[in-house]
Amino acid sequence: MKRTLFTLGLGASLMYFFDPQEGALRRELLRDKFENMLPKTNEALHEKADEISAKAHSLTEKADEAAAEAITT
């Protein structure tokens, strides 16, 4: 059942984007949307990576402090 629905959806999508009259315009609009989305996605990924890096650094410092305290005690 899932495969049939997937196949129908894929066929409808292909018909929509390769329509002889409007398909080229639809493909161009879709390409423009993706091109506009890429810089935002890239920026969001870099921000998240920086946030994760800062958290990892903080956890490493806490672990070092705990280890040093355990050694001296």
N, CA, C and O atoms as a Maestro MAE file, in Angstrom:
{
 s_m_m2io_version
 :::
 2.0.0
}

f_m_ct {
 s_m_title
 :::
 protein
 m_atom[292] {
  # First column is atom index #
  i_m_mmod_type
  r_m_x_coord
  r_m_y_coord
  r_m_z_coord
  i_m_residue_number
  s_m_chain_name
  s_m_pdb_residue_name
  s_m_pdb_atom_name
  i_m_atomic_number
  :::
  1 25 0.821 -1.188 0.000 1 A "MET " " N  " 7
  2 3 0.000 0.000 0.000 1 A "MET " " CA " 6
  3 2 0.872 1.262 0.000 1 A "MET " " C  " 6
  4 15 0.628 2.197 -0.762 1 A "MET " " O  " 8
  5 25 1.912 1.272 0.883 2 A "LYS " " N  " 7
  6 3 2.796 2.429 0.940 2 A "LYS " " CA " 6
  7 2 3.521 2.629 -0.385 2 A "LYS " " C  " 6
  8 15 3.700 3.754 -0.853 2 A "LYS " " O  " 8
  9 25 3.928 1.530 -0.968 3 A "ARG " " N  " 7
  10 3 4.660 1.611 -2.232 3 A "ARG " " CA " 6
  11 2 3.764 2.183 -3.341 3 A "ARG " " C  " 6
  12 15 4.216 2.972 -4.170 3 A "ARG " " O  " 8
  13 25 2.507 1.777 -3.341 4 A "THR " " N  " 7
  14 3 1.565 2.274 -4.341 4 A "THR " " CA " 6
  15 2 1.359 3.777 -4.180 4 A "THR " " C  " 6
  16 15 1.362 4.518 -5.162 4 A "THR " " O  " 8
  17 25 1.181 4.224 -2.937 5 A "LEU " " N  " 7
  18 3 1.002 5.654 -2.684 5 A "LEU " " CA " 6
  19 2 2.250 6.442 -3.056 5 A "LEU " " C  " 6
  20 15 2.156 7.533 -3.618 5 A "LEU " " O  " 8
  21 25 3.409 5.893 -2.744 6 A "PHE " " N  " 7
  22 3 4.661 6.542 -3.117 6 A "PHE " " CA " 6
  23 2 4.775 6.671 -4.630 6 A "PHE " " C  " 6
  24 15 5.152 7.722 -5.150 6 A "PHE " " O  " 8
  25 25 4.446 5.592 -5.327 7 A "THR " " N  " 7
  26 3 4.531 5.591 -6.788 7 A "THR " " CA " 6
  27 2 3.553 6.599 -7.393 7 A "THR " " C  " 6
  28 15 3.896 7.305 -8.341 7 A "THR " " O  " 8
  29 25 2.353 6.668 -6.854 8 A "LEU " " N  " 7
  30 3 1.371 7.642 -7.336 8 A "LEU " " CA " 6
  31 2 1.846 9.074 -7.080 8 A "LEU " " C  " 6
  32 15 1.725 9.942 -7.945 8 A "LEU " " O  " 8
  33 25 2.385 9.307 -5.890 9 A "GLY " " N  " 7
  34 3 2.900 10.641 -5.560 9 A "GLY " " CA " 6
  35 2 4.063 11.037 -6.448 9 A "GLY " " C  " 6
  36 15 4.146 12.178 -6.903 9 A "GLY " " O  " 8
  37 25 4.957 10.098 -6.695 10 A "LEU " " N  " 7
  38 3 6.097 10.362 -7.564 10 A "LEU " " CA " 6
  39 2 5.633 10.664 -8.987 10 A "LEU " " C  " 6
  40 15 6.127 11.598 -9.619 10 A "LEU " " O  " 8
  41 25 4.699 9.887 -9.481 11 A "GLY " " N  " 7
  42 3 4.170 10.114 -10.824 11 A "GLY " " CA " 6
  43 2 3.491 11.470 -10.941 11 A "GLY " " C  " 6
  44 15 3.676 12.182 -11.928 11 A "GLY " " O  " 8
  45 25 2.698 11.826 -9.924 12 A "ALA " " N  " 7
  46 3 2.024 13.130 -9.942 12 A "ALA " " CA " 6
  47 2 3.044 14.263 -9.900 12 A "ALA " " C  " 6
  48 15 2.881 15.271 -10.588 12 A "ALA " " O  " 8
  49 25 4.085 14.105 -9.102 13 A "SER " " N  " 7
  50 3 5.132 15.131 -9.020 13 A "SER " " CA " 6
  51 2 5.845 15.301 -10.349 13 A "SER " " C  " 6
  52 15 6.096 16.423 -10.788 13 A "SER " " O  " 8
  53 25 6.169 14.190 -10.987 14 A "LEU " " N  " 7
  54 3 6.831 14.262 -12.286 14 A "LEU " " CA " 6
  55 2 5.940 14.940 -13.322 14 A "LEU " " C  " 6
  56 15 6.410 15.752 -14.119 14 A "LEU " " O  " 8
  57 25 4.666 14.606 -13.306 15 A "MET " " N  " 7
  58 3 3.737 15.245 -14.240 15 A "MET " " CA " 6
  59 2 3.653 16.749 -13.970 15 A "MET " " C  " 6
  60 15 3.606 17.552 -14.901 15 A "MET " " O  " 8
  61 25 3.633 17.119 -12.691 16 A "TYR " " N  " 7
  62 3 3.521 18.529 -12.298 16 A "TYR " " CA " 6
  63 2 4.749 19.318 -12.759 16 A "TYR " " C  " 6
  64 15 4.612 20.398 -13.334 16 A "TYR " " O  " 8
  65 25 5.938 18.787 -12.512 17 A "PHE " " N  " 7
  66 3 7.163 19.525 -12.823 17 A "PHE " " CA " 6
  67 2 7.611 19.406 -14.278 17 A "PHE " " C  " 6
  68 15 8.419 20.216 -14.734 17 A "PHE " " O  " 8
  69 25 7.113 18.427 -15.010 18 A "PHE " " N  " 7
  70 3 7.501 18.277 -16.413 18 A "PHE " " CA " 6
  71 2 6.344 18.533 -17.374 18 A "PHE " " C  " 6
  72 15 6.366 18.104 -18.528 18 A "PHE " " O  " 8
  73 25 5.340 19.239 -16.874 19 A "ASP " " N  " 7
  74 3 4.230 19.672 -17.708 19 A "ASP " " CA " 6
  75 2 4.786 20.538 -18.837 19 A "ASP " " C  " 6
  76 15 5.558 21.459 -18.571 19 A "ASP " " O  " 8
  77 25 4.411 20.266 -20.098 20 A "PRO " " N  " 7
  78 3 4.983 21.019 -21.223 20 A "PRO " " CA " 6
  79 2 4.695 22.519 -21.181 20 A "PRO " " C  " 6
  80 15 5.486 23.308 -21.697 20 A "PRO " " O  " 8
  81 25 3.593 22.921 -20.584 21 A "GLN " " N  " 7
  82 3 3.228 24.336 -20.599 21 A "GLN " " CA " 6
  83 2 3.774 25.104 -19.396 21 A "GLN " " C  " 6
  84 15 4.312 26.199 -19.560 21 A "GLN " " O  " 8
  85 25 3.648 24.556 -18.214 22 A "GLU " " N  " 7
  86 3 4.029 25.278 -16.995 22 A "GLU " " CA " 6
  87 2 5.208 24.659 -16.247 22 A "GLU " " C  " 6
  88 15 5.694 25.243 -15.279 22 A "GLU " " O  " 8
  89 25 5.667 23.504 -16.673 23 A "GLY " " N  " 7
  90 3 6.712 22.779 -15.953 23 A "GLY " " CA " 6
  91 2 8.004 23.565 -15.789 23 A "GLY " " C  " 6
  92 15 8.600 23.551 -14.712 23 A "GLY " " O  " 8
  93 25 8.450 24.251 -16.842 24 A "ALA " " N  " 7
  94 3 9.706 25.007 -16.767 24 A "ALA " " CA " 6
  95 2 9.611 26.108 -15.711 24 A "ALA " " C  " 6
  96 15 10.556 26.326 -14.953 24 A "ALA " " O  " 8
  97 25 8.481 26.797 -15.663 25 A "LEU " " N  " 7
  98 3 8.283 27.854 -14.664 25 A "LEU " " CA " 6
  99 2 8.263 27.266 -13.259 25 A "LEU " " C  " 6
  100 15 8.859 27.829 -12.341 25 A "LEU " " O  " 8
  101 25 7.588 26.151 -13.090 26 A "ARG " " N  " 7
  102 3 7.526 25.504 -11.772 26 A "ARG " " CA " 6
  103 2 8.908 25.057 -11.304 26 A "ARG " " C  " 6
  104 15 9.259 25.224 -10.136 26 A "ARG " " O  " 8
  105 25 9.685 24.492 -12.215 27 A "ARG " " N  " 7
  106 3 11.039 24.059 -11.860 27 A "ARG " " CA " 6
  107 2 11.907 25.262 -11.490 27 A "ARG " " C  " 6
  108 15 12.697 25.195 -10.548 27 A "ARG " " O  " 8
  109 25 11.760 26.352 -12.225 28 A "GLU " " N  " 7
  110 3 12.536 27.560 -11.937 28 A "GLU " " CA " 6
  111 2 12.164 28.136 -10.570 28 A "GLU " " C  " 6
  112 15 13.042 28.554 -9.815 28 A "GLU " " O  " 8
  113 25 10.878 28.162 -10.248 29 A "LEU " " N  " 7
  114 3 10.440 28.655 -8.936 29 A "LEU " " CA " 6
  115 2 10.974 27.769 -7.810 29 A "LEU " " C  " 6
  116 15 11.416 28.268 -6.775 29 A "LEU " " O  " 8
  117 25 10.930 26.467 -8.016 30 A "LEU " " N  " 7
  118 3 11.443 25.538 -7.007 30 A "LEU " " CA " 6
  119 2 12.947 25.717 -6.818 30 A "LEU " " C  " 6
  120 15 13.439 25.711 -5.690 30 A "LEU " " O  " 8
  121 25 13.679 25.877 -7.925 31 A "ARG " " N  " 7
  122 3 15.123 26.095 -7.850 31 A "ARG " " CA " 6
  123 2 15.432 27.389 -7.092 31 A "ARG " " C  " 6
  124 15 16.357 27.426 -6.281 31 A "ARG " " O  " 8
  125 25 14.660 28.451 -7.353 32 A "ASP " " N  " 7
  126 3 14.856 29.721 -6.654 32 A "ASP " " CA " 6
  127 2 14.609 29.575 -5.157 32 A "ASP " " C  " 6
  128 15 15.347 30.135 -4.345 32 A "ASP " " O  " 8
  129 25 13.574 28.825 -4.791 33 A "LYS " " N  " 7
  130 3 13.281 28.616 -3.365 33 A "LYS " " CA " 6
  131 2 14.429 27.893 -2.672 33 A "LYS " " C  " 6
  132 15 14.823 28.264 -1.566 33 A "LYS " " O  " 8
  133 25 14.966 26.864 -3.319 34 A "PHE " " N  " 7
  134 3 16.092 26.130 -2.734 34 A "PHE " " CA " 6
  135 2 17.335 27.006 -2.624 34 A "PHE " " C  " 6
  136 15 18.041 26.961 -1.616 34 A "PHE " " O  " 8
  137 25 17.602 27.798 -3.653 35 A "GLU " " N  " 7
  138 3 18.769 28.678 -3.619 35 A "GLU " " CA " 6
  139 2 18.652 29.719 -2.514 35 A "GLU " " C  " 6
  140 15 19.652 30.065 -1.886 35 A "GLU " " O  " 8
  141 25 17.445 30.222 -2.269 36 A "ASN " " N  " 7
  142 3 17.228 31.196 -1.197 36 A "ASN " " CA " 6
  143 2 17.315 30.547 0.176 36 A "ASN " " C  " 6
  144 15 17.685 31.196 1.155 36 A "ASN " " O  " 8
  145 25 16.976 29.274 0.246 37 A "MET " " N  " 7
  146 3 16.972 28.567 1.518 37 A "MET " " CA " 6
  147 2 18.373 28.140 1.959 37 A "MET " " C  " 6
  148 15 18.639 28.055 3.158 37 A "MET " " O  " 8
  149 25 19.259 27.874 1.023 38 A "LEU " " N  " 7
  150 3 20.584 27.351 1.353 38 A "LEU " " CA " 6
  151 2 21.399 28.253 2.276 38 A "LEU " " C  " 6
  152 15 21.950 27.749 3.254 38 A "LEU " " O  " 8
  153 25 21.509 29.563 2.022 39 A "PRO " " N  " 7
  154 3 22.303 30.388 2.936 39 A "PRO " " CA " 6
  155 2 21.739 30.392 4.358 39 A "PRO " " C  " 6
  156 15 22.500 30.367 5.326 39 A "PRO " " O  " 8
  157 25 20.426 30.421 4.487 40 A "LYS " " N  " 7
  158 3 19.804 30.406 5.809 40 A "LYS " " CA " 6
  159 2 20.099 29.094 6.521 40 A "LYS " " C  " 6
  160 15 20.401 29.082 7.715 40 A "LYS " " O  " 8
  161 25 20.011 27.997 5.792 41 A "THR " " N  " 7
  162 3 20.285 26.687 6.376 41 A "THR " " CA " 6
  163 2 21.744 26.578 6.792 41 A "THR " " C  " 6
  164 15 22.048 26.073 7.873 41 A "THR " " O  " 8
  165 25 22.633 27.043 5.953 42 A "ASN " " N  " 7
  166 3 24.059 27.001 6.247 42 A "ASN " " CA " 6
  167 2 24.369 27.827 7.499 42 A "ASN " " C  " 6
  168 15 25.135 27.396 8.361 42 A "ASN " " O  " 8
  169 25 23.767 29.017 7.590 43 A "GLU " " N  " 7
  170 3 23.990 29.879 8.757 43 A "GLU " " CA " 6
  171 2 23.460 29.213 10.030 43 A "GLU " " C  " 6
  172 15 24.119 29.248 11.070 43 A "GLU " " O  " 8
  173 25 22.282 28.614 9.950 44 A "ALA " " N  " 7
  174 3 21.699 27.945 11.114 44 A "ALA " " CA " 6
  175 2 22.568 26.770 11.558 44 A "ALA " " C  " 6
  176 15 22.739 26.545 12.756 44 A "ALA " " O  " 8
  177 25 23.115 26.024 10.605 45 A "LEU " " N  " 7
  178 3 23.986 24.901 10.954 45 A "LEU " " CA " 6
  179 2 25.266 25.372 11.636 45 A "LEU " " C  " 6
  180 15 25.727 24.750 12.593 45 A "LEU " " O  " 8
  181 25 25.842 26.472 11.145 46 A "HIS " " N  " 7
  182 3 27.047 27.004 11.769 46 A "HIS " " CA " 6
  183 2 26.763 27.498 13.185 46 A "HIS " " C  " 6
  184 15 27.570 27.282 14.089 46 A "HIS " " O  " 8
  185 25 25.625 28.160 13.384 47 A "GLU " " N  " 7
  186 3 25.261 28.624 14.721 47 A "GLU " " CA " 6
  187 2 25.096 27.449 15.680 47 A "GLU " " C  " 6
  188 15 25.576 27.497 16.813 47 A "GLU " " O  " 8
  189 25 24.421 26.400 15.230 48 A "LYS " " N  " 7
  190 3 24.209 25.229 16.075 48 A "LYS " " CA " 6
  191 2 25.536 24.536 16.377 48 A "LYS " " C  " 6
  192 15 25.753 24.078 17.498 48 A "LYS " " O  " 8
  193 25 26.415 24.456 15.396 49 A "ALA " " N  " 7
  194 3 27.726 23.845 15.617 49 A "ALA " " CA " 6
  195 2 28.529 24.646 16.641 49 A "ALA " " C  " 6
  196 15 29.197 24.065 17.496 49 A "ALA " " O  " 8
  197 25 28.467 25.975 16.558 50 A "ASP " " N  " 7
  198 3 29.165 26.817 17.535 50 A "ASP " " CA " 6
  199 2 28.597 26.612 18.937 50 A "ASP " " C  " 6
  200 15 29.343 26.558 19.915 50 A "ASP " " O  " 8
  201 25 27.272 26.500 19.026 51 A "GLU " " N  " 7
  202 3 26.615 26.282 20.320 51 A "GLU " " CA " 6
  203 2 27.033 24.939 20.923 51 A "GLU " " C  " 6
  204 15 27.338 24.860 22.113 51 A "GLU " " O  " 8
  205 25 27.047 23.903 20.120 52 A "ILE " " N  " 7
  206 3 27.443 22.568 20.598 52 A "ILE " " CA " 6
  207 2 28.908 22.566 21.002 52 A "ILE " " C  " 6
  208 15 29.274 21.948 22.002 52 A "ILE " " O  " 8
  209 25 29.747 23.249 20.239 53 A "SER " " N  " 7
  210 3 31.170 23.335 20.562 53 A "SER " " CA " 6
  211 2 31.383 24.026 21.903 53 A "SER " " C  " 6
  212 15 32.202 23.583 22.708 53 A "SER " " O  " 8
  213 25 30.648 25.113 22.148 54 A "ALA " " N  " 7
  214 3 30.770 25.833 23.419 54 A "ALA " " CA " 6
  215 2 30.321 24.946 24.581 54 A "ALA " " C  " 6
  216 15 30.958 24.941 25.635 54 A "ALA " " O  " 8
  217 25 29.240 24.203 24.402 55 A "LYS " " N  " 7
  218 3 28.769 23.303 25.466 55 A "LYS " " CA " 6
  219 2 29.792 22.200 25.733 55 A "LYS " " C  " 6
  220 15 30.051 21.855 26.886 55 A "LYS " " O  " 8
  221 25 30.369 21.653 24.673 56 A "ALA " " N  " 7
  222 3 31.381 20.595 24.840 56 A "ALA " " CA " 6
  223 2 32.599 21.143 25.571 56 A "ALA " " C  " 6
  224 15 33.166 20.469 26.431 56 A "ALA " " O  " 8
  225 25 33.001 22.356 25.233 57 A "HIS " " N  " 7
  226 3 34.145 22.981 25.906 57 A "HIS " " CA " 6
  227 2 33.839 23.178 27.393 57 A "HIS " " C  " 6
  228 15 34.689 22.913 28.244 57 A "HIS " " O  " 8
  229 25 32.648 23.635 27.699 58 A "SER " " N  " 7
  230 3 32.242 23.840 29.091 58 A "SER " " CA " 6
  231 2 32.241 22.520 29.865 58 A "SER " " C  " 6
  232 15 32.713 22.457 31.000 58 A "SER " " O  " 8
  233 25 31.712 21.481 29.247 59 A "LEU " " N  " 7
  234 3 31.695 20.176 29.912 59 A "LEU " " CA " 6
  235 2 33.100 19.627 30.120 59 A "LEU " " C  " 6
  236 15 33.373 18.991 31.138 59 A "LEU " " O  " 8
  237 25 33.983 19.864 29.173 60 A "THR " " N  " 7
  238 3 35.362 19.423 29.301 60 A "THR " " CA " 6
  239 2 36.048 20.133 30.461 60 A "THR " " C  " 6
  240 15 36.777 19.508 31.232 60 A "THR " " O  " 8
  241 25 35.815 21.438 30.586 61 A "GLU " " N  " 7
  242 3 36.396 22.195 31.700 61 A "GLU " " CA " 6
  243 2 35.883 21.668 33.035 61 A "GLU " " C  " 6
  244 15 36.656 21.512 33.979 61 A "GLU " " O  " 8
  245 25 34.577 21.393 33.118 62 A "LYS " " N  " 7
  246 3 33.998 20.869 34.360 62 A "LYS " " CA " 6
  247 2 34.585 19.497 34.692 62 A "LYS " " C  " 6
  248 15 34.871 19.206 35.854 62 A "LYS " " O  " 8
  249 25 34.764 18.660 33.678 63 A "ALA " " N  " 7
  250 3 35.341 17.335 33.904 63 A "ALA " " CA " 6
  251 2 36.789 17.450 34.366 63 A "ALA " " C  " 6
  252 15 37.217 16.702 35.245 63 A "ALA " " O  " 8
  253 25 37.548 18.377 33.784 64 A "ASP " " N  " 7
  254 3 38.936 18.595 34.204 64 A "ASP " " CA " 6
  255 2 38.998 19.055 35.656 64 A "ASP " " C  " 6
  256 15 39.826 18.579 36.432 64 A "ASP " " O  " 8
  257 25 38.112 19.987 36.017 65 A "GLU " " N  " 7
  258 3 38.071 20.475 37.401 65 A "GLU " " CA " 6
  259 2 37.719 19.364 38.368 65 A "GLU " " C  " 6
  260 15 38.326 19.247 39.433 65 A "GLU " " O  " 8
  261 25 36.728 18.537 38.001 66 A "ALA " " N  " 7
  262 3 36.319 17.427 38.872 66 A "ALA " " CA " 6
  263 2 37.441 16.411 39.013 66 A "ALA " " C  " 6
  264 15 37.654 15.874 40.100 66 A "ALA " " O  " 8
  265 25 38.154 16.141 37.937 67 A "ALA " " N  " 7
  266 3 39.260 15.185 37.977 67 A "ALA " " CA " 6
  267 2 40.392 15.731 38.833 67 A "ALA " " C  " 6
  268 15 40.984 14.989 39.618 67 A "ALA " " O  " 8
  269 25 40.703 17.017 38.695 68 A "ALA " " N  " 7
  270 3 41.773 17.613 39.488 68 A "ALA " " CA " 6
  271 2 41.403 17.602 40.965 68 A "ALA " " C  " 6
  272 15 42.249 17.351 41.823 68 A "ALA " " O  " 8
  273 25 40.142 17.873 41.254 69 A "GLU " " N  " 7
  274 3 39.694 17.852 42.649 69 A "GLU " " CA " 6
  275 2 39.754 16.441 43.218 69 A "GLU " " C  " 6
  276 15 40.126 16.261 44.378 69 A "GLU " " O  " 8
  277 25 39.400 15.452 42.434 70 A "ALA " " N  " 7
  278 3 39.442 14.060 42.892 70 A "ALA " " CA " 6
  279 2 40.863 13.606 43.141 70 A "ALA " " C  " 6
  280 15 41.115 12.826 44.059 70 A "ALA " " O  " 8
  281 25 41.803 14.090 42.326 71 A "ILE " " N  " 7
  282 3 43.199 13.711 42.498 71 A "ILE " " CA " 6
  283 2 43.781 14.329 43.753 71 A "ILE " " C  " 6
  284 15 44.542 13.672 44.463 71 A "ILE " " O  " 8
  285 25 43.444 15.579 44.045 72 A "THR " " N  " 7
  286 3 44.012 16.269 45.204 72 A "THR " " CA " 6
  287 2 43.351 15.842 46.505 72 A "THR " " C  " 6
  288 15 43.887 16.108 47.581 72 A "THR " " O  " 8
  289 25 42.219 15.197 46.433 73 A "THR " " N  " 7
  290 3 41.515 14.811 47.648 73 A "THR " " CA " 6
  291 2 41.845 13.418 48.082 73 A "THR " " C  " 6
  292 15 41.327 12.948 49.094 73 A "THR " " O  " 8
  :::
 }
 m_bond[291] {
  # First column is bond index #
  i_m_from
  i_m_to
  i_m_order
  :::
  1 1 2 1
  2 2 3 1
  3 3 4 2
  4 3 5 1
  5 5 6 1
  6 6 7 1
  7 7 8 2
  8 7 9 1
  9 9 10 1
  10 10 11 1
  11 11 12 2
  12 11 13 1
  13 13 14 1
  14 14 15 1
  15 15 16 2
  16 15 17 1
  17 17 18 1
  18 18 19 1
  19 19 20 2
  20 19 21 1
  21 21 22 1
  22 22 23 1
  23 23 24 2
  24 23 25 1
  25 25 26 1
  26 26 27 1
  27 27 28 2
  28 27 29 1
  29 29 30 1
  30 30 31 1
  31 31 32 2
  32 31 33 1
  33 33 34 1
  34 34 35 1
  35 35 36 2
  36 35 37 1
  37 37 38 1
  38 38 39 1
  39 39 40 2
  40 39 41 1
  41 41 42 1
  42 42 43 1
  43 43 44 2
  44 43 45 1
  45 45 46 1
  46 46 47 1
  47 47 48 2
  48 47 49 1
  49 49 50 1
  50 50 51 1
  51 51 52 2
  52 51 53 1
  53 53 54 1
  54 54 55 1
  55 55 56 2
  56 55 57 1
  57 57 58 1
  58 58 59 1
  59 59 60 2
  60 59 61 1
  61 61 62 1
  62 62 63 1
  63 63 64 2
  64 63 65 1
  65 65 66 1
  66 66 67 1
  67 67 68 2
  68 67 69 1
  69 69 70 1
  70 70 71 1
  71 71 72 2
  72 71 73 1
  73 73 74 1
  74 74 75 1
  75 75 76 2
  76 75 77 1
  77 77 78 1
  78 78 79 1
  79 79 80 2
  80 79 81 1
  81 81 82 1
  82 82 83 1
  83 83 84 2
  84 83 85 1
  85 85 86 1
  86 86 87 1
  87 87 88 2
  88 87 89 1
  89 89 90 1
  90 90 91 1
  91 91 92 2
  92 91 93 1
  93 93 94 1
  94 94 95 1
  95 95 96 2
  96 95 97 1
  97 97 98 1
  98 98 99 1
  99 99 100 2
  100 99 101 1
  101 101 102 1
  102 102 103 1
  103 103 104 2
  104 103 105 1
  105 105 106 1
  106 106 107 1
  107 107 108 2
  108 107 109 1
  109 109 110 1
  110 110 111 1
  111 111 112 2
  112 111 113 1
  113 113 114 1
  114 114 115 1
  115 115 116 2
  116 115 117 1
  117 117 118 1
  118 118 119 1
  119 119 120 2
  120 119 121 1
  121 121 122 1
  122 122 123 1
  123 123 124 2
  124 123 125 1
  125 125 126 1
  126 126 127 1
  127 127 128 2
  128 127 129 1
  129 129 130 1
  130 130 131 1
  131 131 132 2
  132 131 133 1
  133 133 134 1
  134 134 135 1
  135 135 136 2
  136 135 137 1
  137 137 138 1
  138 138 139 1
  139 139 140 2
  140 139 141 1
  141 141 142 1
  142 142 143 1
  143 143 144 2
  144 143 145 1
  145 145 146 1
  146 146 147 1
  147 147 148 2
  148 147 149 1
  149 149 150 1
  150 150 151 1
  151 151 152 2
  152 151 153 1
  153 153 154 1
  154 154 155 1
  155 155 156 2
  156 155 157 1
  157 157 158 1
  158 158 159 1
  159 159 160 2
  160 159 161 1
  161 161 162 1
  162 162 163 1
  163 163 164 2
  164 163 165 1
  165 165 166 1
  166 166 167 1
  167 167 168 2
  168 167 169 1
  169 169 170 1
  170 170 171 1
  171 171 172 2
  172 171 173 1
  173 173 174 1
  174 174 175 1
  175 175 176 2
  176 175 177 1
  177 177 178 1
  178 178 179 1
  179 179 180 2
  180 179 181 1
  181 181 182 1
  182 182 183 1
  183 183 184 2
  184 183 185 1
  185 185 186 1
  186 186 187 1
  187 187 188 2
  188 187 189 1
  189 189 190 1
  190 190 191 1
  191 191 192 2
  192 191 193 1
  193 193 194 1
  194 194 195 1
  195 195 196 2
  196 195 197 1
  197 197 198 1
  198 198 199 1
  199 199 200 2
  200 199 201 1
  201 201 202 1
  202 202 203 1
  203 203 204 2
  204 203 205 1
  205 205 206 1
  206 206 207 1
  207 207 208 2
  208 207 209 1
  209 209 210 1
  210 210 211 1
  211 211 212 2
  212 211 213 1
  213 213 214 1
  214 214 215 1
  215 215 216 2
  216 215 217 1
  217 217 218 1
  218 218 219 1
  219 219 220 2
  220 219 221 1
  221 221 222 1
  222 222 223 1
  223 223 224 2
  224 223 225 1
  225 225 226 1
  226 226 227 1
  227 227 228 2
  228 227 229 1
  229 229 230 1
  230 230 231 1
  231 231 232 2
  232 231 233 1
  233 233 234 1
  234 234 235 1
  235 235 236 2
  236 235 237 1
  237 237 238 1
  238 238 239 1
  239 239 240 2
  240 239 241 1
  241 241 242 1
  242 242 243 1
  243 243 244 2
  244 243 245 1
  245 245 246 1
  246 246 247 1
  247 247 248 2
  248 247 249 1
  249 249 250 1
  250 250 251 1
  251 251 252 2
  252 251 253 1
  253 253 254 1
  254 254 255 1
  255 255 256 2
  256 255 257 1
  257 257 258 1
  258 258 259 1
  259 259 260 2
  260 259 261 1
  261 261 262 1
  262 262 263 1
  263 263 264 2
  264 263 265 1
  265 265 266 1
  266 266 267 1
  267 267 268 2
  268 267 269 1
  269 269 270 1
  270 270 271 1
  271 271 272 2
  272 271 273 1
  273 273 274 1
  274 274 275 1
  275 275 276 2
  276 275 277 1
  277 277 278 1
  278 278 279 1
  279 279 280 2
  280 279 281 1
  281 281 282 1
  282 282 283 1
  283 283 284 2
  284 283 285 1
  285 285 286 1
  286 286 287 1
  287 287 288 2
  288 287 289 1
  289 289 290 1
  290 290 291 1
  291 291 292 2
  :::
 }
}
